[in-house]
Amino acid sequence: MCTPIPGMTTTTSTTSTATAHNTPPNTPRPMPRIGDKAPDFTANTTHGELRFRDFQGDKWTLLFSHPADFTPVCSTELCELAKRSKEFESRNFKLLGVSVDSIHSHLAWVENLAQILDTRLPYPLVADTDKKVSELYGMIHPGESSTVTVRTLFFVDPKNTIRAIIYYPLNVGRNVDEILRVADALQTADTNAVACPVNWKKGDKVIVPPPKTEKEVAARKALTNVDRLDFYLVKKSL
Ligand code: BEZ
């Protein structure tokens, strides 16, 4: 379930290329938040029609939006994601882009990027002309632009839960190292039941989650081979 945010709702309608599943028509829709199930949809993409849930399969997915095709910052971002797509693949992540441009625009831009930046996008782009996906995910922030999507990133885990969301404005390109760092941190935290401290990167020490009971405090005191800064702040190597 999505959590309603006061003043921040999106709407759904029946007639569209992309179809939101399990949502009654014309109902106000809350913005998805961390911990919500990722809303499902069917959409027209540069790789053909796809249903988000089927596209995901049992993998992590990075669902991201860009403001517009044939724009400079977006061109650099989407090509960098393409160049580093193997790094996402090795982390079991699939990539799926979204903008409100048409499929014809997407196809022409993909060809143009291959020519001018020598980069072919290996991932699909959703042609969200009716804004169905954008609205479903709250990708349009009217204070920034009422017509195009801002630069959003949704990290969706294999159980279809949204695990992290990052928004950037139109005039600031994203940092792919940071996106990969978040992917690593989420997966490391899951696998080892730990948390990742400030500026953490793969290989750094992690945080042992703070104790919640006196018994856990006692167990914490018995831990060896850890950096114990206080009872609640303990780091360890993996
Ligand atoms: C860009 O990608 O360069 C861009 C897109 C929309 C607004 C401003 C810049």
Residues whose N, C-alpha, C, O or C-beta is under 5 A from the ligand:
A	BS01	BEZ	P67 A68 T71 P72 V73 C74 L170
